[in-house]
C-alpha cells in the first residue's frame, strides 16, 4: 500500500512519495481560491501553506469557519510535508511542466 494519499476531497490517489502527491495536487486538481485574500493557489499542500504562511490562524478560522481541530490537522500536514519533501525538486519539476 502506498504511504501517501492525495487528501483532496473526492480523490483516492495514493503515491509512494510526498513529492508525487504535491505534483499530482498541483497538476490534476482545480485551483483553490483563498477565502481570506482571494489568491488562486494549487489545491492541497500549497493551499495549506498559503493559508498558514500568509494569514493568521484567526483569519483562517473566520474565513473557513474552521475550528482548532481543523487548524491542527492542516498544521500537521504542512509540518509533515515540509520534513519529508524536497520542495526545491517539486518546484523545479512543476516549472518544467509549466504548472507554476
N, C-alpha and C positions, 0 to 999 in steps of 0.2 A: 504494500500500500504506500502511496506517495505521502511524503511528510507534510507538504504544504497544500492548502486548499485556497481557492480564489477569495472567498469571503464576500464577494459582491452578491447581493440578494438575487436568488434565482439561478446562480451559476454553480455548477457542480464540478468545475475544473479542479484537477489535482495535479501537482507538479513535484518534481524531485528536488528543486532548489528554489529559494525565495526570489532569486533574480528572475527566474522564468515566470513566477506569479506576477511580479511587478510589470514585466514586459507585456504579459497577457492582459492585465488590467488596463494598461495604457493603450494597447492596440486593438483590443477586442470588445471593449465596453464603451458605452456612451460617456461623454464628458460630464463632469459634475459642476453645477453652479453653486458656489459658496453662498449660503443663506445669510452670511454676515456682510460680505462686501461685493458679491456678485461676480467675483473672478471665476473664470472657467478653468478647471483643472482636471487631469485624468482621475477617473474613479479609483477607489481603493486606497492604497498606501499614500499616493500623492495627495489625495483629498484630505486624509487624516493629517499628514504632515503640514499641509497648508493651514488647516484649521488650528492646529496647536502651535505652529511656529509664527503665524501671522496674527492670531487673535488670542484674547484671554479665554480662560476656561469659562468665565461668566458669560462672555459673548456667545460662545459655543452653546452653552446650556440654554440661554434665552432663544437663540435663533433656531435651534433644532429641537426645542422642548425636550431636552435630554435631562437625565439625572446623573448622580455621581457614579453610578454603575456604568453607564454608557461612556462617561469620560474615562474611567479607569480601564475599561476594555480597550478603547482606542489608544490610550497612552501605552498600554501593554503591547498592543500590536506594533505601534511606532517604535518602541524600545527594542522589541524582539527583532524586527526587520533591520533596524539600524545596527544591531550587534552582529547579525548574520550575513547581511547582504554586502556585496561590493557595489555600492551605489554609483561609483565612478564608471564601472563597466556597464551598468544598467543604462545610465545616461548616454554613454558613448554608443551603445547598441541602438537605443531609441533614436538618437540623432542620425545614425547611419540609415535607419529605416524610414527617416522622415517623420517620425511620430512626435518629435519635440521641436 
